[in-house]
Amino acid sequence: MITANDPASTLMDPNEPLLTRSELEALHTKYREMKHAINNMFAVTMALSELGQRNPAHLERLAKAVLERSPIVVGQLSEFGDQLGAKLKAGS
């Protein structure tokens, strides 16, 4: 843990930017893409679950859609977290 009293610590200047504008724009673009993919997955999941209530044959399509799309969303979240974490670590 880094504290202000630790002489070996190198605390960042709060006025120093963590990211350049282009890095921030790239992370924002990635965030928008990820948000769209998550919203799309939930929309498909909700639509298929409603169809599954009316016709149980649609439940197989629902399961397939969730199994196909969930790893993609999890991968995007992980990648985004790794990119953001790398930027924060580089600034510390």
Contact map, one row per residue, 1 for C-alpha under 8 A:
11100000000000000000000000000000000000000000000000000000000000000000000000000000000000000000
11110100101000000000000000000000000000000000000000000000000000000000000000000000000000000000
11111100100000000000000000000000000000000000000000000000000000000000000000000000000000000000
01111110101000000000000000000000000000000000000000000000000000000000000000000000000000000000
00111110000000000000000000000000000000000000000000000000000000000000000000000000000000000000
01111111100000000000000000000000000000000000000000000000000000000000000000000000000000000000
00011111110000000000000000000000000000000000000000000000000000000000000000000000000000000000
00000111110000000000000000000000000000000000000000000000000000000000000000000000000000000000
01110111111000000000000000000000000000000000000000000000000000000000000000000000000000000000
00000011111100000000000000000000000000000000000000000000000000000000000000000000000000000001
01010000111110000000000000000000000000000000000000000000000000000000000000000000000000000001
00000000011111010000000000000000000000000000000000000000000000000000000000000000000000000011
00000000001111110000000000000000000000000000000000000000000000000000000000000000000000000000
00000000000111111000000000000000000000000000000000000000000000000000000000000000000000000000
00000000000011111000000000000000000000000000000000000000000000000000000000000000000000000000
00000000000111111100000000000000000000000000000000000000000000000000000000000000000000000000
00000000000001111111000000000000000000000000000000000000000000000000000000000000000000000000
00000000000000011111000000000000000000000000000000000000000000000000000000000000000000110010
00000000000000001111111100000000000000000000000000000000000000000000000000000000000000100000
00000000000000001111111100000000000000000000000000000000000000000000000000000000000000000000
00000000000000000011111110000000000000000000000000000000000000000000000000000000000000000000
00000000000000000011111111000000000000000000000000000000000000000000000000000000000000000000
00000000000000000011111111100000000000000000000000000000000000000000000000000000000000000000
00000000000000000011111111110000000000000000000000000000000000000000000000000000000000000000
00000000000000000000111111111000000000000000000000000000000000000000000000000000000000000000
00000000000000000000011111111100000000000000000000000000000000000000000000000000000000000000
00000000000000000000001111111110000000000000000000000000000000000000000000000001001100000000
00000000000000000000000111111111000000000000000000000000000000000000000000000000000000000000
00000000000000000000000011111111100000000000000000000000000000000000000000000000000000000000
00000000000000000000000001111111110000000000000000000000000000000000000000000001000000000000
00000000000000000000000000111111111000000000000000000000000000000000000000000001000000000000
00000000000000000000000000011111111100000000000000000000000000000000000000000000000000000000
00000000000000000000000000001111111110000000000000000000000000000000000000000000000000000000
00000000000000000000000000000111111111000000000000000000000000000000000010011000000000000000
00000000000000000000000000000011111111100000000000000000000000000000000000000000000000000000
00000000000000000000000000000001111111110000000000000000000000000000000000000000000000000000
00000000000000000000000000000000111111111000000000000000000000000000000010000000000000000000
00000000000000000000000000000000011111111100000000000000000000000000000010000000000000000000
00000000000000000000000000000000001111111110000000000000000000000000000000000000000000000000
00000000000000000000000000000000000111111111000000000000000000000000000000000000000000000000
00000000000000000000000000000000000011111111100000000000000000000100110000000000000000000000
00000000000000000000000000000000000001111111110000000000000000000000000000000000000000000000
00000000000000000000000000000000000000111111111000000000000000000000000000000000000000000000
00000000000000000000000000000000000000011111111100000000000000001000000000000000000000000000
00000000000000000000000000000000000000001111111110000000000001001100000000000000000000000000
00000000000000000000000000000000000000000111111111000000000000000000000000000000000000000000
00000000000000000000000000000000000000000011111111100000000000000000000000000000000000000000
00000000000000000000000000000000000000000001111111110000011011000000000000000000000000000000
00000000000000000000000000000000000000000000111111111000011001000000000000000000000000000000
00000000000000000000000000000000000000000000011111111100000000000000000000000000000000000000
00000000000000000000000000000000000000000000001111111111011000000000000000000000000000000000
00000000000000000000000000000000000000000000000111111111111001000000000000000000000000000000
00000000000000000000000000000000000000000000000011111111000000000000000000000000000000000000
00000000000000000000000000000000000000000000000001111111000000000000000000000000000000000000
00000000000000000000000000000000000000000000000000111111111000000000000000000000000000000000
00000000000000000000000000000000000000000000000000111111111100000000000000000000000000000000
00000000000000000000000000000000000000000000000000010011111110000000000000000000000000000000
00000000000000000000000000000000000000000000000110110011111111000000000000000000000000000000
00000000000000000000000000000000000000000000000110110011111111100000000000000000000000000000
00000000000000000000000000000000000000000000000000000001111111110000000000000000000000000000
00000000000000000000000000000000000000000000000100000000111111111000000000000000000000000000
00000000000000000000000000000000000000000000100110010000011111111100000000000000000000000000
00000000000000000000000000000000000000000000000000000000001111111110000000000000000000000000
00000000000000000000000000000000000000000000000000000000000111111111000000000000000000000000
00000000000000000000000000000000000000000001100000000000000011111111100000000000000000000000
00000000000000000000000000000000000000001000100000000000000001111111110000000000000000000000
00000000000000000000000000000000000000000000000000000000000000111111111000000000000000000000
00000000000000000000000000000000000000000000000000000000000000011111111100000000000000000000
00000000000000000000000000000000000000001000000000000000000000001111111110000000000000000000
00000000000000000000000000000000000000001000000000000000000000000111111111000000000000000000
00000000000000000000000000000000000000000000000000000000000000000011111111100000000000000000
00000000000000000000000000000000000000000000000000000000000000000001111111110000000000000000
00000000000000000000000000000000010011000000000000000000000000000000111111111000000000000000
00000000000000000000000000000000000000000000000000000000000000000000011111111100000000000000
00000000000000000000000000000000000000000000000000000000000000000000001111111110000000000000
00000000000000000000000000000000010000000000000000000000000000000000000111111111000000000000
00000000000000000000000000000000010000000000000000000000000000000000000011111111100000000000
00000000000000000000000000000000000000000000000000000000000000000000000001111111110000000000
00000000000000000000000000000000000000000000000000000000000000000000000000111111111000000000
00000000000000000000000000100110000000000000000000000000000000000000000000011111111100000000
00000000000000000000000000000000000000000000000000000000000000000000000000001111111110000000
00000000000000000000000000000000000000000000000000000000000000000000000000000111111111000000
00000000000000000000000000100000000000000000000000000000000000000000000000000011111111100000
00000000000000000000000000100000000000000000000000000000000000000000000000000001111111110000
00000000000000000000000000000000000000000000000000000000000000000000000000000000111111111000
00000000000000000000000000000000000000000000000000000000000000000000000000000000011111111100
00000000000000000110000000000000000000000000000000000000000000000000000000000000001111111110
00000000000000000100000000000000000000000000000000000000000000000000000000000000000111111111
00000000000000000000000000000000000000000000000000000000000000000000000000000000000011111111
00000000000000000000000000000000000000000000000000000000000000000000000000000000000001111111
00000000000100000100000000000000000000000000000000000000000000000000000000000000000000111111
00000000011100000000000000000000000000000000000000000000000000000000000000000000000000011111
